[in-house]
Amino acid sequence: MKKIIVLLLLFVGILNVSAQKYATKTGSLKFEASVDSFEEVAAENKNTSAVLETSTGEIAVLTLMKGFRFKVALMEEHFNENYVESDKFPKATFKGKIEDFDVSKLSATAKTVKISGDLTLHGKTKNITATAKILKSGDKITVTGNFDVKAADFAIEIPKLVSKKVSDKIKVSFNLPLTKL
């Protein structure tokens, strides 16, 4: 009986070692909705959290909407109050999977991958696919990439008065430096 318990504990310990999680609280998420000949409409959030489960390739990302910083304070205020309604919808989340993920094949040379999953923003969820680069250096995995979204897909209304100054296609980029938990 003791041998069975010891073997069971050893097996559970091996499973826990092979199921590694990597995480960050200092990821960067940027977006740009600028239109030529008008003022830049762009912001960055440097406090984005993410978790990667290396045994499955599942990835989850969370960012607080009030964490986005603009060059112009008034833009930040309009973004939070009028567009994304940060008090009502305080966060954006992504839950997805890196396709064909195999942590043992990662190296310091970036590998191009596809990440698919559900992006929830402004109370709406939409399936997206992003092209990303992933690399591993020491105990750190870095995931960088980008994708495009439309404000209308998330019921974010752009007033007619500024509709010519803000692109309906928003370019989103991310940089997630993940470390082993």
C-alpha positions in Angstrom: 0.0 0.0 0.0 2.8 2.4 0.9 4.5 1.7 -2.5 1.3 2.6 -4.3 0.9 5.9 -2.4 4.6 6.8 -3.1 4.2 6.0 -6.8 1.0 8.0 -7.0 2.6 11.0 -5.3 5.6 10.7 -7.6 3.3 10.6 -10.7 1.4 13.7 -9.5 4.7 15.5 -8.9 5.9 14.7 -12.5 2.6 15.9 -13.9 2.9 19.2 -12.0 6.4 19.7 -13.3 5.5 19.1 -16.9 2.5 21.5 -16.7 4.3 24.8 -16.5 2.6 28.1 -16.5 4.2 31.4 -17.6 2.8 34.7 -16.7 3.2 38.5 -16.8 1.6 41.5 -15.2 3.7 44.0 -17.3 2.7 43.1 -20.8 2.2 45.9 -23.3 -1.0 46.3 -25.3 -1.2 49.1 -27.9 -3.8 50.3 -30.3 -3.9 52.8 -33.1 -7.0 54.2 -34.9 -5.3 57.1 -36.6 -6.3 58.5 -40.0 -3.8 60.4 -42.2 -3.8 64.2 -41.9 -5.4 64.1 -38.5 -4.1 63.9 -34.9 -2.7 60.6 -33.8 -5.3 58.3 -32.1 -3.2 55.8 -30.2 -2.7 54.5 -26.7 -0.7 52.0 -24.7 -1.3 49.9 -21.6 1.9 48.6 -20.0 0.1 46.7 -17.2 -1.5 43.9 -19.2 -1.7 40.5 -17.5 -1.3 37.2 -19.3 -0.9 33.5 -18.5 0.3 30.8 -20.9 -0.2 27.1 -20.1 2.7 25.4 -21.8 1.1 21.9 -21.8 -1.9 23.0 -23.9 -0.9 26.3 -25.5 -3.8 28.0 -23.9 -3.3 31.7 -23.3 -5.4 34.3 -21.4 -4.9 38.0 -21.4 -6.6 40.7 -19.3 -6.2 44.5 -19.5 -7.9 47.3 -17.7 -9.4 49.9 -20.0 -8.4 52.8 -17.7 -4.8 51.7 -18.0 -4.5 53.0 -21.6 -2.4 56.1 -21.8 -2.7 58.7 -24.6 -0.4 61.6 -25.6 -3.4 63.9 -25.1 -5.2 63.7 -21.8 -8.5 64.8 -23.3 -8.4 61.9 -25.7 -8.0 59.5 -22.7 -11.0 61.1 -21.0 -13.2 60.7 -24.2 -11.9 57.1 -24.7 -12.9 56.1 -21.1 -16.2 58.0 -20.9 -17.6 58.1 -24.4 -16.2 55.2 -26.3 -15.3 52.1 -24.2 -17.3 53.3 -21.1 -14.7 52.1 -18.7 -16.8 52.4 -15.6 -19.4 50.1 -17.1 -16.9 47.8 -19.0 -13.7 48.0 -17.0 -11.7 45.3 -18.7 -10.9 43.6 -22.0 -10.1 39.9 -22.0 -8.8 37.3 -24.5 -9.0 33.6 -24.0 -7.5 31.5 -26.8 -4.9 29.0 -27.9 -1.6 29.0 -29.7 -2.0 26.7 -32.7 0.3 23.7 -32.8 2.1 24.9 -29.6 5.1 22.8 -28.5 7.2 24.4 -25.8 10.1 22.0 -26.5 10.5 23.4 -30.0 10.8 27.0 -28.8 14.2 28.7 -29.0 15.8 32.2 -29.0 14.9 32.4 -32.7 11.3 33.7 -33.1 8.8 31.3 -34.5 5.6 32.6 -36.3 2.4 31.1 -34.9 -1.4 31.7 -35.1 -3.4 32.5 -31.9 -7.1 32.0 -32.1 -9.7 32.8 -29.4 -12.4 35.0 -28.0 -11.8 38.7 -27.4 -14.3 40.3 -25.1 -14.5 44.1 -25.1 -17.3 46.6 -24.3 -19.5 43.7 -23.3 -19.3 42.0 -26.7 -17.3 38.9 -27.6 -15.8 38.2 -31.0 -13.6 35.3 -32.2 -10.3 36.6 -33.6 -7.1 35.2 -35.0 -3.7 36.9 -34.6 -0.4 36.3 -36.2 2.3 36.3 -33.5 6.0 35.6 -32.9 7.1 33.5 -30.0 10.5 32.8 -28.6 12.1 31.4 -25.5 15.2 32.7 -23.9 16.2 31.1 -20.6 13.1 31.0 -18.3 11.3 33.6 -20.4 8.8 33.2 -23.2 8.0 36.3 -25.2 4.8 36.5 -27.4 4.5 39.5 -29.7 2.0 40.1 -32.5 -0.9 42.1 -33.8 -4.4 41.9 -35.2 -7.1 44.3 -36.4 -10.6 44.8 -35.0 -13.5 47.1 -35.9 -15.1 49.4 -33.3 -18.5 48.4 -34.6 -17.9 44.7 -33.9 -17.9 45.6 -30.2 -20.8 48.2 -30.3 -18.4 51.1 -29.8 -19.9 54.1 -31.5 -17.8 56.7 -33.1 -19.7 60.0 -33.3 -20.3 61.5 -36.7 -18.5 64.7 -35.7 -15.2 62.8 -35.4 -15.8 59.8 -37.6 -13.4 61.1 -40.3 -10.7 61.5 -37.7 -10.8 58.0 -36.2 -10.3 54.9 -38.3 -13.0 52.2 -38.1 -10.3 49.6 -38.3 -8.2 49.5 -35.1 -4.7 48.1 -35.2 -3.9 46.2 -32.0 -0.4 45.0 -31.1 0.8 43.1 -28.0 4.1 42.3 -26.3 3.9 39.7 -23.5 7.2 38.9 -21.7 6.2 35.8 -19.7 8.2 34.2 -16.9 7.8 30.8 -15.3 5.5 30.7 -12.3 
